[in-house]
Amino acid sequence: MYMNTLLNHKTIRKYSNREVDNDTLNEILTAGTRASNTGNMQLYSIIATRSAEVKAKLAPAHFNQPMITNAPVVLTFCADVNRYNKWCALRNTDPGTDNFESLTTAIVDAVICAQNVCVAAEEKGLGICYLGTTTYNPHQIIEALNLPKGVLPVTTVTLGYPAEDPAMQLRLPLGAVVHSDTYKDYSDADINAYYSEEESDATNKKFVAENQKENLAQVFAEVRYTRAASEAFGKILMDTIRKQGFIK
Ligand SMILES: Cc1cc2nc3c(=O)[nH]c(=O)nc-3n(C[C@H](O)[C@H](O)[C@H](O)COP(=O)(O)O)c2cc1C
């Protein structure tokens, strides 16, 4: 069944009124925490938000994407060295976690856990949506969720029973992302071939026309994920990482 779940994944952004009961949520979260993690330190925390009041506080941080208030459960996955640091302090040792390597470890662990949660949720018939806005406005999420030093929100997943059945999104062909033995760099012909399906897709062609651009790459780079936005959000993220004590 898991193979079917993985091969049929679709992001769900509209949820029915059906509640996600605590047993189901706990089973899904347990599946998440069974994921591999660096040295079994589990340098992450998950904030499970059901409260309408807290969701309302979170919404602006996610640019009011409707999933935050419509989904019965919002999961914020955080890199977390706070708990481990406290344990080390109580046991008379230096955790040594205020450096870029430890931050990376904690981010990797949090994201692997998140993906296990997503697959488990989909296996149970729930729909999920990741929210990348978590790393755009981490300072606002820290405030809304009372995250202490040593805790950084990394990604958010909204969870609920689906109220839509969207079309499956295209992926690049396997050959575009998998290299045999060593990395084989792409020729212009490879790039043209690998992106041709996405570029000839009717929905993507519509995006190009609507945005009055010449091609799909321009929609990505000049409309959806602009340099200016990436640089501005990247600065906020770096400042937040410093404020949260991950890097001196
Ligand atoms: C890290 C991450 C951040 C994402 N952020 C958002 C988001 O903020 N809003 C949204 O509607 N979808 C978001 N998505 C969902 C992607 O848009 C979606 O996975 C992608 O378009 C492929 O579609 P599919 O998941 O249905 O196959 C995010 C996905 C990931 C993995």
The ligand as a Tripos MOL2 file, in Angstrom:
@<TRIPOS>MOLECULE
LIG
   31    33     1     0     0
SMALL
NO_CHARGES

@<TRIPOS>ATOM
      1 C1          8.9950   22.6150    1.2840 C.3       1 LIG1
      2 C2          7.7040   22.8080    0.5280 C.ar      1 LIG1
      3 C3          7.0510   24.0200    0.6120 C.ar      1 LIG1
      4 C4          5.8160   24.1980   -0.0140 C.ar      1 LIG1
      5 N1          5.1320   25.3700    0.1720 N.ar      1 LIG1
      6 C5          3.8830   25.4960   -0.3160 C.ar      1 LIG1
      7 C6          3.1180   26.6480    0.0010 C.ar      1 LIG1
      8 O1          3.5700   27.5530    0.7330 O.2       1 LIG1
      9 N2          1.8520   26.7330   -0.5020 N.ar      1 LIG1
     10 C7          1.3140   25.7480   -1.2780 C.ar      1 LIG1
     11 O2          0.1560   25.8800   -1.6790 O.2       1 LIG1
     12 N3          2.0180   24.6340   -1.5920 N.ar      1 LIG1
     13 C8          3.2800   24.4780   -1.1200 C.ar      1 LIG1
     14 N4          4.0110   23.3260   -1.3790 N.ar      1 LIG1
     15 C9          3.4360   22.2760   -2.2260 C.3       1 LIG1
     16 C10         4.0950   22.2850   -3.6020 C.3       1 LIG1
     17 O3          3.6360   23.3850   -4.3280 O.3       1 LIG1
     18 C11         3.7670   20.9470   -4.3040 C.3       1 LIG1
     19 O4          4.3180   19.8890   -3.5840 O.3       1 LIG1
     20 C12         4.3130   20.9270   -5.7440 C.3       1 LIG1
     21 O5          3.7070   21.9110   -6.5390 O.3       1 LIG1
     22 C13         4.0820   19.5620   -6.3970 C.3       1 LIG1
     23 O6          2.7060   19.2390   -6.3270 O.3       1 LIG1
     24 P1          2.2310   17.8780   -5.6610 P.3       1 LIG1
     25 O7          2.7240   17.8600   -4.2360 O.co2     1 LIG1
     26 O8          0.7230   17.9010   -5.7170 O.co2     1 LIG1
     27 O9          2.8100   16.7490   -6.4540 O.co2     1 LIG1
     28 C14         5.2540   23.1410   -0.7900 C.ar      1 LIG1
     29 C15         5.9450   21.9320   -0.8850 C.ar      1 LIG1
     30 C16         7.1520   21.7540   -0.2270 C.ar      1 LIG1
     31 C17         7.8390   20.4150   -0.2850 C.3       1 LIG1
@<TRIPOS>BOND
     1     1     2 1
     2     2     3 ar
     3     2    30 ar
     4     3     4 ar
     5     4     5 ar
     6     4    28 ar
     7     5     6 ar
     8     6     7 ar
     9     6    13 1
    10     7     8 2
    11     7     9 ar
    12     9    10 ar
    13    10    11 2
    14    10    12 ar
    15    12    13 ar
    16    13    14 ar
    17    14    15 1
    18    14    28 ar
    19    15    16 1
    20    16    17 1
    21    16    18 1
    22    18    19 1
    23    18    20 1
    24    20    21 1
    25    20    22 1
    26    22    23 1
    27    23    24 1
    28    24    25 2
    29    24    26 1
    30    24    27 1
    31    28    29 ar
    32    29    30 ar
    33    30    31 1
@<TRIPOS>SUBSTRUCTURE
     1 LIG1         1 GROUP 0 **** ****
